[in-house]
Amino acid sequence: MLNLGSDKSIYIQIAEMIENEIILGNLKDEEQAPSTNQFAKIYNINPATAGKGLNLLVDEGILYKKRGIGMFVSEGARKNIINKRQGIFYKEILPQIIEEAERLEISLDEIIDHIKEIKGGE
């Protein structure tokens, strides 16, 4: 779902929404992605904004265009998205978590214990 009040650009949200659908398996390799007009109609946004989000994924090799037909999920897109997001997690998100934990004097063992608790003791 788009958050029109978010600081994040709508076209970025659209790209992330499609990536999430691919990760979840709702959009598979070689399946057609929703069109710019579908996004525009559902979310009441400019088709050019939706197109910018889709084209971002084309530029990244997640989607590809079939002229006159639409955009489709590229072979191996799910794995590529997961690799990209893992990189972001390890390089950007995790260091922020660790930094905040250190400020709050939370030990690594405490973090691990809480993760295990949240995951149900796995």
CYANA upper distance limits for C-alpha pairs under 8 A (distance plus 0.5 A):
  1 MET  CA     17 MET  CA      8.01
  2 LEU  CA     10 ILE  CA      7.63
  2 LEU  CA     13 GLN  CA      6.90
  2 LEU  CA     14 ILE  CA      7.79
  2 LEU  CA     43 TYR  CA      7.96
  3 ASN  CA     10 ILE  CA      8.21
  3 ASN  CA     13 GLN  CA      8.38
  4 LEU  CA     10 ILE  CA      7.37
  8 LYS  CA     12 ILE  CA      7.24
  8 LYS  CA     13 GLN  CA      7.34
  9 SER  CA     13 GLN  CA      6.90
 10 ILE  CA     14 ILE  CA      6.72
 10 ILE  CA     49 THR  CA      7.60
 10 ILE  CA     50 ALA  CA      8.34
 10 ILE  CA     53 GLY  CA      8.37
 11 TYR  CA     15 ALA  CA      6.78
 11 TYR  CA     49 THR  CA      6.08
 11 TYR  CA     50 ALA  CA      6.30
 11 TYR  CA     51 GLY  CA      8.26
 11 TYR  CA     52 LYS  CA      6.33
 11 TYR  CA     53 GLY  CA      4.69
 11 TYR  CA     54 LEU  CA      8.35
 12 ILE  CA     16 GLU  CA      6.67
 12 ILE  CA     53 GLY  CA      6.27
 13 GLN  CA     17 MET  CA      6.47
 13 GLN  CA     53 GLY  CA      8.13
 14 ILE  CA     18 ILE  CA      6.82
 14 ILE  CA     50 ALA  CA      7.21
 14 ILE  CA     53 GLY  CA      5.98
 14 ILE  CA     54 LEU  CA      7.89
 15 ALA  CA     19 GLU  CA      6.71
 15 ALA  CA     53 GLY  CA      5.33
 15 ALA  CA     54 LEU  CA      6.58
 15 ALA  CA     56 LEU  CA      7.47
 15 ALA  CA     57 LEU  CA      6.91
 16 GLU  CA     20 ASN  CA      6.52
 17 MET  CA     21 GLU  CA      6.82
 18 ILE  CA     22 ILE  CA      6.79
 18 ILE  CA     33 ALA  CA      8.26
 19 GLU  CA     23 ILE  CA      6.67
 19 GLU  CA     78 ARG  CA      8.29
 19 GLU  CA     81 ILE  CA      7.31
 20 ASN  CA     24 LEU  CA      6.57
 21 GLU  CA     25 GLY  CA      6.69
 21 GLU  CA     26 ASN  CA      5.59
 21 GLU  CA     27 LEU  CA      6.11
 22 ILE  CA     26 ASN  CA      6.33
 22 ILE  CA     27 LEU  CA      5.15
 22 ILE  CA     28 LYS  CA      6.64
 22 ILE  CA     77 ALA  CA      7.97
 22 ILE  CA     78 ARG  CA      6.26
 23 ILE  CA     27 LEU  CA      8.45
 23 ILE  CA     78 ARG  CA      5.90
 23 ILE  CA     81 ILE  CA      7.88
 23 ILE  CA     82 ILE  CA      7.79
 27 LEU  CA     31 GLU  CA      6.76
 27 LEU  CA     32 GLN  CA      8.34
 27 LEU  CA     33 ALA  CA      7.78
 27 LEU  CA     73 VAL  CA      7.80
 28 LYS  CA     73 VAL  CA      7.07
 29 ASP  CA     72 PHE  CA      8.20
 29 ASP  CA     73 VAL  CA      5.48
 29 ASP  CA     74 SER  CA      6.09
 29 ASP  CA     75 GLU  CA      5.56
 29 ASP  CA     76 GLY  CA      7.30
 29 ASP  CA     77 ALA  CA      7.37
 30 GLU  CA     72 PHE  CA      6.04
 30 GLU  CA     73 VAL  CA      5.42
 30 GLU  CA     74 SER  CA      6.43
 30 GLU  CA     75 GLU  CA      7.04
 31 GLU  CA     72 PHE  CA      5.90
 31 GLU  CA     73 VAL  CA      6.08
 32 GLN  CA     70 GLY  CA      7.43
 32 GLN  CA     71 MET  CA      6.25
 32 GLN  CA     72 PHE  CA      4.72
 32 GLN  CA     73 VAL  CA      6.90
 33 ALA  CA     63 LEU  CA      8.47
 33 ALA  CA     70 GLY  CA      8.04
 33 ALA  CA     71 MET  CA      6.07
 33 ALA  CA     72 PHE  CA      5.82
 33 ALA  CA     73 VAL  CA      7.11
 34 PRO  CA     38 GLN  CA      6.65
 34 PRO  CA     39 PHE  CA      7.47
 34 PRO  CA     71 MET  CA      8.19
 35 SER  CA     39 PHE  CA      6.95
 35 SER  CA     70 GLY  CA      7.22
 35 SER  CA     71 MET  CA      7.74
 36 THR  CA     40 ALA  CA      6.59
 36 THR  CA     47 PRO  CA      5.81
 36 THR  CA     48 ALA  CA      7.92
 36 THR  CA     50 ALA  CA      5.58
 36 THR  CA     51 GLY  CA      5.76
 36 THR  CA     54 LEU  CA      8.07
 37 ASN  CA     41 LYS  CA      6.54
 37 ASN  CA     47 PRO  CA      6.18
 37 ASN  CA     50 ALA  CA      8.32
 38 GLN  CA     42 ILE  CA      6.58
 39 PHE  CA     43 TYR  CA      6.38
 39 PHE  CA     44 ASN  CA      8.15
 39 PHE  CA     45 ILE  CA      7.82
 39 PHE  CA     47 PRO  CA      7.72
 39 PHE  CA     50 ALA  CA      6.66
 40 ALA  CA     44 ASN  CA      5.65
 40 ALA  CA     45 ILE  CA      5.09
 40 ALA  CA     46 ASN  CA      6.12
 40 ALA  CA     47 PRO  CA      5.52
 40 ALA  CA     50 ALA  CA      7.02
 41 LYS  CA     45 ILE  CA      7.52
 45 ILE  CA     49 THR  CA      7.52
 45 ILE  CA     50 ALA  CA      7.92
 46 ASN  CA     50 ALA  CA      7.25
 47 PRO  CA     51 GLY  CA      6.52
 48 ALA  CA     52 LYS  CA      6.62
 49 THR  CA     53 GLY  CA      7.15
 50 ALA  CA     54 LEU  CA      6.91
 51 GLY  CA     55 ASN  CA      6.41
 52 LYS  CA     56 LEU  CA      6.62
 53 GLY  CA     57 LEU  CA      7.24
 54 LEU  CA     58 VAL  CA      6.92
 54 LEU  CA     63 LEU  CA      8.09
 55 ASN  CA     59 ASP  CA      6.59
 56 LEU  CA     60 GLU  CA      6.91
 57 LEU  CA     61 GLY  CA      6.68
 57 LEU  CA     62 ILE  CA      5.61
 57 LEU  CA     63 LEU  CA      6.02
 58 VAL  CA     62 ILE  CA      6.26
 58 VAL  CA     63 LEU  CA      5.11
 58 VAL  CA     64 TYR  CA      5.88
 58 VAL  CA     65 LYS  CA      8.01
 61 GLY  CA     74 SER  CA      7.25
 61 GLY  CA     77 ALA  CA      7.98
 62 ILE  CA     73 VAL  CA      6.61
 62 ILE  CA     74 SER  CA      5.87
 62 ILE  CA     77 ALA  CA      5.51
 62 ILE  CA     80 ASN  CA      8.07
 62 ILE  CA     81 ILE  CA      8.13
 63 LEU  CA     71 MET  CA      6.70
 63 LEU  CA     72 PHE  CA      5.82
 63 LEU  CA     73 VAL  CA      5.05
 63 LEU  CA     74 SER  CA      5.56
 63 LEU  CA     77 ALA  CA      8.13
 64 TYR  CA     71 MET  CA      5.97
 64 TYR  CA     72 PHE  CA      5.89
 64 TYR  CA     73 VAL  CA      6.99
 64 TYR  CA     74 SER  CA      6.59
 65 LYS  CA     69 ILE  CA      8.33
 65 LYS  CA     70 GLY  CA      6.33
 65 LYS  CA     71 MET  CA      4.94
 65 LYS  CA     72 PHE  CA      6.82
 66 LYS  CA     70 GLY  CA      5.97
 66 LYS  CA     71 MET  CA      6.58
 66 LYS  CA     72 PHE  CA      7.90
 73 VAL  CA     77 ALA  CA      7.12
 76 GLY  CA     80 ASN  CA      6.85
 77 ALA  CA     81 ILE  CA      6.61
 78 ARG  CA     82 ILE  CA      6.70
 79 LYS  CA     83 ASN  CA      6.61
 80 ASN  CA     84 LYS  CA      6.63
 81 ILE  CA     85 ARG  CA      6.57
 82 ILE  CA     86 GLN  CA      6.46
 83 ASN  CA     87 GLY  CA      6.73
 84 LYS  CA     88 ILE  CA      6.93
 85 ARG  CA     89 PHE  CA      6.56
 86 GLN  CA     90 TYR  CA      6.62
 87 GLY  CA     91 LYS  CA      6.43
 88 ILE  CA     92 GLU  CA      5.92
 88 ILE  CA     93 ILE  CA      7.26
 89 PHE  CA     93 ILE  CA      5.26
 89 PHE  CA     94 LEU  CA      6.34
 90 TYR  CA     94 LEU  CA      5.81
 90 TYR  CA     95 PRO  CA      7.66
 91 LYS  CA     95 PRO  CA      7.15
 92 GLU  CA     96 GLN  CA      7.09
 93 ILE  CA     97 ILE  CA      6.86
 94 LEU  CA     98 ILE  CA      6.67
 95 PRO  CA     99 GLU  CA      6.52
 96 GLN  CA    100 GLU  CA      6.66
 97 ILE  CA    101 ALA  CA      6.59
 98 ILE  CA    102 GLU  CA      6.65
 99 GLU  CA    103 ARG  CA      6.88
100 GLU  CA    104 LEU  CA      6.73
101 ALA  CA    105 GLU  CA      6.43
101 ALA  CA    106 ILE  CA      5.41
101 ALA  CA    107 SER  CA      7.64
102 GLU  CA    106 ILE  CA      6.35
102 GLU  CA    107 SER  CA      7.77
106 ILE  CA    110 GLU  CA      6.79
106 ILE  CA    111 ILE  CA      7.49
107 SER  CA    111 ILE  CA      6.90
108 LEU  CA    112 ILE  CA      6.71
109 ASP  CA    113 ASP  CA      6.58
110 GLU  CA    114 HIS  CA      6.67
111 ILE  CA    115 ILE  CA      6.67
112 ILE  CA    116 LYS  CA      6.68
113 ASP  CA    117 GLU  CA      6.66
114 HIS  CA    118 ILE  CA      6.57
115 ILE  CA    119 LYS  CA      6.60
116 LYS  CA    120 GLY  CA      6.59
116 LYS  CA    121 GLY  CA      5.27
116 LYS  CA    122 GLU  CA      6.45
117 GLU  CA    121 GLY  CA      5.79
